[in-house]
Amino acid sequence: MIKLSVWDILKSPVVTEKSVILKEVSSDENDTDRNEGQVLTFRVATKAGKEDIKKAVEEIFNVKVSKVRTVQYDGKIKKRGRYEGRRPSWKKAYVTLKKGEPMVDYAEAI
């Protein structure tokens, strides 16, 4: 098994409307899933496990992680004329920080 560095595990942050809302959600809400802290969203290596992702986020951003959820996405089939190809499959991780952790800015931590 190949040992991945923390920079190989976290490929890039996912910046979409949903991820920005999850990142900036207030911890005052009554929703039990969201009252722990902000949620960061990353594209990660497909071979990385939840513990690897947790350690990488804690080391890079100097925060405490509460939980990690992952989603596997299959690559889409795309056609161009009569030729057919496939986009690569990828993995996304939702990382929930513990309550009271400071706001993370992706640009400052790197």
N, C-alpha and C positions, 0 to 999 in steps of 0.2 A: 504494500500500500504506500502510495506517495504522500509524504507529509506536506500539507498546504500551509503557506504562510498566511498571516491575517489579511494581507493585501490581496492574496489570491482567492480567499474565501469571499470577501465582499467585493463584488465587481463594480457596482454603481448604485447610487440611490435611485429609487423610482419616484419621479415627481409627476403625479397626476392630481386631478381634483380630489379624488378619494384619499390619496395618501397625504395631501396637504391638510385636509380636514382632520384626519386621524392624528396628525402630528400636532396640530394646534388646538385640539379639543380640550375644553376646560375640565378639570378634575372635579368640578362641583356637581356634575350631572348625576342623575339617579341611576343611569344605565350601569349595570354591574360589570359589563365587559369593558367599559371605558373609564371607570373611576380609579384605575390603578395609576395611570400616568400616560404620557404621550406615547404614540406608536410610530416607530420609524419603519420605513419600507425599503428593502434593498433587493437588487438582483444578486444572487449568490451562485457559487459553484455548484453544479449538480451533484457532486460527490460529497459536499459538506453536510454534516449532520447538525442537529439543533444545538448540541453542546459546543461544536466548533464555531457556529455562528455567534452564540452567546459570548464565548471567550474573545472572539475577534472584535465584536462591538464594544465590550467592556475595555479592551486594551486600546483601541483606537480613540474612542470618545471619552474615556475615563468616567463612565457612568455604571450604575448597577442595573442589570436586566432582570425583569420579573419573569417573563415567559417569551417563547419564540414559537411562532406558527409558520409552517411552510406550505407552499403550493407548487406543484409541478405543472408546467404548461407544455403541451405538445406543439411542435413546430407545425405551422400551417403549410398546406400545399399551395403553391403559387404557379400560375401558368403565364407564359409569355409567348404568344403565338401558338405554335404547335409543341413547344417545349414545356416540360413540367419540372419543377424543382421543389425543394422543401426547405423552409426556414428551420434553423436549429431549435431544438427543445431547450427550455430554460427553467430555472427555479427562482421563486420569489419568496422572501422571508418577511413576515411582520414581527418586529421586535418591540415588545412592550417594556417600557422602562418602569422602574419602581416609583412609587409615589414620592414626590418631593425632589426628584432629580432635576437638574437645571435643563433649560431648553437647549437642544442640540442644533447647531448650525453646521451643515455639511462642509461648507467652504472653510470655516475656521479650524476644524479638526484635522484637515489634511495638510 
